[in-house]
């Protein structure tokens, strides 16, 4: 007691002040909403109220920011909003979450620890910025740079929002649940033929000759297949390794839905990555030779039946992959317009790099320069703006040797960190090794499909990178505590 009044705990005081401030702002916005309910101000007021509430929540519970980002990124809700004339939410949401986490750490005096992968990522961002000064279209370069900064902020936000293995796992589950929900909408379209129903843009369709290709919330079947594959790897491991029946069942259902959606994207790159996912999973799970032979025999016997069950368009598109086998009986396939066009795009990108080897032609400027280089090659006659159709070609063409070096350094250090995290917490949490293995395979899958796809949806790769970095931070912090307190790592991690 002091002066007749009880002493108030500092944390409780902060909670009270924040609650009062939030209530005051919410009341002000509510008055705005009622007074201007028939105008756009009312809509903005609702957004403001939600923003204030979310900011206060994230201030006290940073992991909520990661949970919200997992849902908004993998549902692509921000782009869907802008396509329907509404304000985008991703950029303000990322900024709000980032500021709330920084403010919370400042008040609690929690240090920001930066590891090697983040430094390489910052270096890559710096190279991207430097490339804008040499861009032919400076405005396009600046826009591309701002987008990359937003993606890097997603990484930083997730890294400092997730503090425990439990929070990290919840975020993975939200990635799986959100993507599966989007895939389920597409699966309904494919099974019922209701392709005119796009569920407000969350399940779009791309007509292609006689095929209706699922394009999900991103609006492109190849990119949607890329995202589905990565999340499928996460779900598959939940089905294989979870001990809880409910979680195993959830993983199995998600895997089946995602697999069906992948097939109905008709994406050749996604099919290649899908095969790689199952191969790497078998290797990681150390399937013995006898089991492997049995599995291969079953697959070979089931293949003719599968070909009759799978959509006709899917099997036809997969057969075009024989263009890479050197079969002289497929000249028509070798003249496939998409193969021819992508060859021109990739070679043009390499020519851009040879002409501008240090910093490239400038971020976001591949399209601006493409026709100049395509005419020199003479492989195709399309005159419209074309993209690189390869993330690696795009990076080396737009940011040169410095950009591709920094990007590869990010990836190499990321995989090294995930391996170390597996060792540090393998004895502390059930299936932690398998959780990390699933993230590694998901990232490899995304990087594999990136050989054939450019970086239009770079944020999904950055989300996977962020989860890898966050796992490294979590395991390192617990390992240090285990070493300092000389207690078993399992006891420290609880």
C-alpha positions in Angstrom: 0.0 0.0 0.0 1.2 3.5 -0.8 -0.8 6.7 0.0 -3.9 4.6 0.6 -3.8 3.1 -2.9 -2.5 -0.3 -4.0 0.6 -0.4 -6.2 -0.1 -1.3 -9.8 2.1 -3.8 -11.6 3.9 -2.2 -14.6 2.6 -4.8 -17.1 -1.0 -4.4 -15.8 -0.6 -0.6 -16.1 0.4 -1.0 -19.7 -2.5 -3.3 -20.4 -5.0 -0.9 -18.8 -3.7 2.1 -20.7 -3.7 0.2 -24.0 -7.2 -1.1 -23.4 -8.5 2.4 -22.6 -6.8 3.9 -25.7 -8.1 1.1 -27.9 -11.7 1.6 -26.6 -11.5 5.4 -27.1 -10.3 5.0 -30.7 -12.9 2.3 -31.4 -15.7 4.6 -30.1 -14.5 7.5 -32.3 -14.4 5.2 -35.3 -17.8 3.8 -34.5 -19.3 7.3 -34.5 -17.6 7.8 -37.9 -19.2 4.6 -39.1 -22.7 5.5 -38.0 -22.4 9.1 -39.3 -21.0 8.1 -42.7 -22.5 4.7 -43.2 -23.5 5.4 -46.8 -20.0 6.5 -47.9 -16.6 5.0 -48.3 -15.6 6.6 -45.0 -17.7 4.0 -43.2 -15.7 1.2 -44.9 -12.5 2.8 -44.0 -13.7 3.2 -40.4 -14.4 -0.5 -40.2 -10.8 -1.1 -41.4 -9.5 1.4 -38.9 -11.3 -0.3 -36.1 -10.0 -3.7 -37.1 -6.5 -2.3 -37.5 -6.5 -0.7 -34.0 -7.8 -3.9 -32.4 -5.3 -6.0 -34.3 -2.4 -3.7 -33.5 -3.2 -3.8 -29.8 -3.6 -7.6 -29.9 -0.3 -8.1 -31.7 1.5 -5.7 -29.3 0.7 -8.2 -26.4 0.6 -11.4 -28.5 3.1 -11.1 -31.4 2.3 -14.6 -32.6 -1.1 -13.4 -33.7 0.5 -11.3 -36.4 2.1 -14.5 -37.8 -1.2 -16.3 -37.7 -3.0 -13.5 -39.5 -0.3 -13.3 -42.2 -0.5 -17.0 -42.8 -4.2 -16.7 -43.6 -4.0 -13.5 -45.6 -1.0 -14.6 -47.7 -2.1 -18.1 -48.5 -5.7 -17.0 -49.3 -4.3 -14.0 -51.4 -7.2 -12.0 -50.0 -5.4 -8.7 -50.4 -5.1 -9.0 -54.2 -8.7 -10.2 -54.4 -9.8 -7.1 -52.5 -7.9 -4.8 -54.9 -9.3 -6.7 -57.9 -12.8 -5.9 -56.6 -12.1 -2.2 -56.1 -11.4 -2.5 -52.3 -8.3 -1.3 -50.6 -5.5 -3.9 -50.4 -4.7 -5.1 -46.9 -1.4 -6.9 -47.2 0.9 -3.9 -47.2 -0.8 -2.1 -44.3 -1.2 -5.4 -42.4 2.5 -6.2 -42.8 3.5 -2.7 -41.7 1.0 -2.8 -38.8 2.3 -6.2 -37.6 5.9 -5.1 -38.0 5.4 -1.9 -36.0 3.4 -3.6 -33.3 6.2 -6.2 -32.8 8.9 -3.6 -32.8 7.0 -1.5 -30.3 6.4 -4.5 -28.1 10.0 -5.6 -28.1 11.1 -2.0 -27.3 8.8 -1.8 -24.3 9.9 -5.2 -23.0 13.6 -4.4 -23.9 13.9 -7.6 -25.9 16.9 -7.5 -28.3 16.7 -8.2 -32.1 19.0 -11.0 -33.0 20.1 -11.1 -36.6 21.6 -14.3 -38.0 23.5 -15.0 -41.2 20.5 -15.7 -43.4 18.9 -12.4 -42.6 22.1 -10.5 -43.4 22.3 -12.2 -46.8 18.6 -11.3 -47.3 19.3 -7.7 -46.5 22.3 -7.8 -48.8 20.0 -9.1 -51.6 17.6 -6.2 -50.9 20.5 -3.8 -51.1 21.5 -5.2 -54.5 17.9 -4.9 -55.8 17.9 -1.2 -54.7 21.2 -0.6 -56.4 19.9 -2.1 -59.6 17.1 0.4 -59.8 19.6 3.2 -60.6 20.5 1.4 -63.9 16.9 0.5 -64.9 15.5 1.6 -68.3 12.1 2.0 -66.6 12.9 3.6 -63.2 9.2 3.7 -62.1 8.8 0.0 -62.7 12.0 -0.7 -60.9 10.9 1.3 -57.8 7.6 -0.6 -57.7 9.3 -3.9 -57.9 11.8 -2.8 -55.1 8.9 -1.8 -52.9 7.2 -5.2 -53.4 10.4 -6.9 -52.4 10.8 -4.7 -49.3 7.3 -5.7 -48.3 8.2 -9.4 -48.7 11.3 -8.9 -46.6 9.2 -7.3 -43.9 7.0 -10.4 -43.9 10.2 -12.4 -43.2 11.3 -10.1 -40.3 7.8 -10.0 -38.9 7.4 -13.8 -38.8 10.9 -14.3 -37.4 10.3 -12.1 -34.4 6.6 -13.0 -33.9 7.2 -16.7 -33.5 8.9 -17.4 -30.2 8.1 -21.1 -29.4 7.9 -24.4 -31.3 4.1 -24.5 -30.6 3.5 -21.1 -32.2 5.7 -22.1 -35.2 3.7 -25.3 -35.6 0.3 -23.5 -35.4 1.5 -21.2 -38.2 2.3 -24.2 -40.4 -1.1 -25.7 -39.7 -2.8 -22.4 -40.7 -0.8 -22.4 -44.0 -2.1 -25.9 -44.6 -5.7 -25.2 -43.6 -5.9 -22.0 -45.6 -4.5 -23.5 -48.8 -6.6 -26.6 -48.4 -9.7 -24.5 -48.1 -8.8 -22.7 -51.3 -8.1 -26.0 -53.0 -11.4 -27.4 -51.8 -13.3 -24.7 -53.6 -11.4 -25.6 -56.8 -12.0 -29.3 -56.3 -15.8 -28.5 -56.0 -15.5 -26.7 -59.4 -13.7 -29.7 -61.0 -16.1 -32.3 -59.6 -19.3 -30.5 -60.4 -18.2 -28.6 -63.5 -19.4 -25.3 -61.9 -16.6 -23.3 -63.4 -18.6 -20.1 -63.6 -18.7 -20.0 -59.8 -15.4 -18.4 -58.6 -16.4 -17.9 -55.0 -15.6 -14.2 -55.1 -12.2 -14.7 -56.7 -10.9 -17.3 -54.3 -11.3 -20.1 -56.9 -10.5 -18.7 -60.4 -10.4 -20.8 -63.6 -8.1 -20.5 -66.6 -9.6 -21.9 -69.9 -6.9 -23.6 -72.0 -8.1 -25.1 -75.3 -10.5 -27.9 -74.0 -9.2 -27.7 -70.4 -10.5 -25.8 -67.4 -7.4 -25.3 -65.3 -7.8 -24.5 -61.5 -6.0 -21.2 -60.8 -7.1 -20.7 -57.2 -6.9 -17.3 -55.6 -3.8 -16.3 -57.5 -5.4 -16.4 -60.9 -2.7 -18.5 -62.7 -2.7 -22.3 -62.8 1.1 -22.7 -62.9 1.7 -20.5 -59.9 -1.2 -22.1 -58.1 0.2 -25.5 -58.7 3.6 -24.3 -57.4 2.0 -23.1 -54.1 -0.2 -26.2 -53.8 2.9 -28.5 -54.1 4.8 -26.7 -51.4 1.9 -26.9 -48.9 1.2 -30.5 -49.9 4.7 -31.4 -48.7 3.8 -29.9 -45.3 0.5 -31.7 -45.2 1.9 -35.1 -46.3 4.3 -35.1 -43.3 1.5 -34.4 -40.9 -0.3 -37.5 -42.3 2.8 -39.7 -42.1 4.4 -38.6 -38.8 1.7 -37.2 -36.5 0.9 -39.4 -33.5 -2.5 -37.8 -32.8 -5.2 -39.5 -34.8 -7.0 -36.2 -35.4 -3.9 -34.5 -36.7 -3.0 -37.5 -38.8 -6.5 -37.5 -40.2 -6.4 -33.7 -40.9 -3.1 -34.1 -42.7 -4.4 -37.0 -44.8 -7.5 -35.1 -45.8 -5.5 -32.0 -46.7 -3.0 -34.1 -48.7 -5.8 -35.7 -50.7 -7.5 -32.4 -51.5 -4.3 -30.7 -52.4 -3.2 -33.6 -54.6 -6.5 -33.5 -56.5 -6.2 -29.7 -57.0 -2.6 -30.1 -58.3 -3.7 -32.5 -60.9 -6.5 -30.1 -62.1 -4.1 -27.2 -62.5 -2.6 -29.3 -65.5 0.7 -27.7 -64.6 3.7 -29.7 -65.9 6.1 -28.0 -63.5 3.9 -28.8 -60.6 3.8 -32.5 -61.7 7.6 -32.6 -61.8 7.8 -31.1 -58.3 5.1 -33.5 -57.1 7.2 -36.5 -58.2 10.2 -34.9 -56.5 8.2 -34.4 -53.2 7.4 -38.1 -53.0 10.9 -39.1 -53.9 12.5 -36.9 -51.3 10.0 -38.0 -48.7 10.8 -41.6 -49.4 14.5 -40.9 -49.1 14.1 -38.9 -45.9 11.8 -41.5 -44.4 14.5 -44.1 -45.3 12.2 -46.5 -47.1 14.1 -49.7 -47.6 14.8 -51.3 -50.9 12.1 -54.0 -50.6 9.4 -51.5 -49.8 10.6 -49.2 -52.6 10.4 -52.0 -55.1 6.8 -52.9 -53.9 5.8 -49.2 -54.2 7.2 -48.9 -57.7 5.5 -52.1 -58.8 2.2 -50.9 -57.5 2.6 -47.5 -59.2 3.5 -49.2 -62.5 0.5 -51.5 -62.3 -1.8 -48.7 -61.3 -0.5 -46.3 -64.0 -2.7 -47.5 -66.9 -5.8 -47.3 -64.7 -4.8 -43.9 -63.4 -4.4 -42.7 -67.0 -8.0 -43.6 -67.6 -9.2 -41.9 -64.4 -7.1 -38.7 -64.7 -8.5 -35.8 -66.8 -7.7 -36.3 -70.5 -6.1 -32.8 -70.7 -3.8 -33.7 -67.8 -2.4 -36.8 -69.4 -2.0 -35.0 -72.7 0.0 -32.2 -71.1 2.2 -34.6 -69.2 3.0 -36.4 -72.4 4.5 -33.2 -73.8 7.3 -33.7 -71.2 8.8 -36.3 -73.6 10.1 -33.3 -75.5 13.0 -33.5 -73.1 13.7 -37.2 -73.6 15.1 -36.8 -77.1 12.4 -39.0 -78.7 12.4 -38.3 -82.4 8.8 -39.4 -82.7 7.5 -36.2 -81.0 8.3 -33.4 -83.4 5.0 -31.7 -82.8 5.7 -31.6 -79.1 9.2 -30.1 -79.7 7.4 -27.3 -81.6 5.1 -26.7 -78.6 4.6 -22.9 -78.5 5.1 -22.7 -74.7 8.4 -24.6 -74.9 9.5 -22.4 -77.8 8.5 -19.2 -76.1 10.1 -20.1 -72.8 13.4 -21.0 -74.6 13.4 -17.5 -76.1 12.6 -15.9 -72.7 15.4 -17.8 -70.9 18.0 -17.2 -73.6 17.0 -13.5 -73.7 17.5 -13.3 -70.0 21.0 -14.8 -70.2 21.9 -12.2 -73.0 20.7 -9.4 -70.7 23.1 -10.8 -68.0 26.0 -10.9 -70.5 25.4 -7.3 -71.5 24.9 -6.2 -67.9 26.8 -8.7 -65.7 27.2 -6.7 -62.4 23.8 -5.3 -61.6 21.7 -6.5 -64.5 19.1 -4.5 -66.4 17.3 -3.4 -63.2 14.7 -5.1 -61.0 11.3 -5.4 -62.7 12.8 -4.5 -66.1 13.0 -7.9 -67.8 9.7 -7.3 -69.6 10.9 -3.8 -70.7 14.0 -5.2 -72.4 12.6 -8.6 -73.6 11.6 -7.7 -77.2 15.0 -6.1 -77.9 16.7 -9.3 -77.1 14.1 -11.7 -78.5 14.5 -10.1 -82.0 18.2 -10.9 -81.8 17.4 -14.5 -81.2 14.5 -14.9 -83.7 13.0 -17.9 -82.0 9.4 -16.6 -81.7 7.3 -13.9 -83.3 5.1 -12.8 -80.4 5.4 -9.0 -80.0 3.7 -8.6 -76.6 5.6 -8.1 -73.3 6.9 -11.4 -72.0 8.3 -12.5 -68.6 11.3 -14.6 -67.8 9.4 -17.8 -66.8 12.3 -18.7 -64.5 13.0 -17.1 -61.2 16.8 -17.7 -61.5 17.0 -16.2 -65.1 14.9 -13.3 -63.9 17.2 -12.5 -60.9 20.4 -12.9 -62.9 19.0 -10.8 -65.8 17.7 -8.0 -63.5 20.2 -7.9 -60.7 23.3 -9.5 -62.3 26.0 -11.5 -60.6 25.6 -9.6 -57.3 21.9 -10.3 -57.1 22.1 -14.0 -57.9 25.0 -14.5 -55.5 23.2 -12.9 -52.6 20.0 -14.9 -53.4 21.9 -18.2 -53.5 23.7 -17.2 -50.3 20.2 -16.8 -48.7 19.2 -20.3 -49.8 22.4 -22.0 -48.8 22.5 -20.5 -45.4 18.8 -21.2 -44.9 19.1 -24.9 -45.5 22.2 -25.1 -43.3 20.3 -23.3 -40.5 17.3 -25.7 -40.9 19.6 -28.7 -40.6 21.1 -27.2 -37.5 17.7 -26.5 -36.0 16.8 -30.2 -36.6 19.8 -31.3 -34.6 19.2 -28.8 -31.8 15.6 -29.6 -31.1 15.3 -33.2 -32.3 15.2 -34.5 -28.8 13.1 -31.7 -27.4 9.8 -32.0 -29.4 7.9 -34.9 -30.9 8.5 -35.0 -34.6 10.5 -31.8 -34.8 13.0 -33.4 -37.2 10.0 -34.4 -39.4 8.5 -30.9 -39.2 11.8 -29.4 -40.4 12.2 -32.1 -43.1 8.7 -31.2 -44.4 9.7 -27.5 -44.6 12.9 -28.3 -46.4 11.1 -30.4 -49.0 8.4 -27.8 -49.4 11.1 -25.2 -50.0 12.9 -27.5 -52.5 9.6 -28.1 -54.3 9.0 -24.3 -54.6 12.6 -23.7 -55.8 12.2 -26.6 -58.4 9.1 -25.1 -59.9 10.8 -21.7 -59.9 13.1 -23.1 -62.7 10.0 -22.7 -64.9 8.3 -19.8 -63.2 9.3 -16.2 -62.6 8.9 -14.3 -59.3 5.4 -12.9 -59.6 4.5 -14.5 -56.3 7.8 -14.2 -54.5 6.1 -13.6 -51.2 5.2 -17.3 -50.9 8.9 -18.3 -51.2 9.7 -15.6 -48.7 7.1 -17.0 -46.3 8.8 -20.4 -46.5 12.2 -18.8 -46.0 10.8 -16.9 -43.0 9.5 -20.1 -41.4 13.0 -21.7 -41.8 14.7 -18.6 -40.2 12.1 -18.5 -37.4 12.8 -22.2 -36.6 16.5 -21.4 -36.4 15.9 -18.6 -34.0 13.6 -20.7 -31.8 15.9 -23.7 -31.6 19.0 -21.5 -31.1 17.4 -19.6 -28.2 16.3 -22.9 -26.5 19.7 -24.4 -27.1 21.4 -21.5 -25.4 19.0 -21.7 -22.5 19.7 -25.4 -22.2 23.5 -24.8 -22.2 23.3 -22.0 -19.7 20.9 -23.7 -17.2 22.5 -27.2 -17.7 19.0 -28.7 -18.1 17.8 -31.3 -20.6 16.7 -29.6 -23.9 13.3 -31.2 -23.6 12.7 -29.6 -20.2 13.8 -26.2 -21.4 11.6 -26.3 -24.5 8.4 -27.1 -22.6 
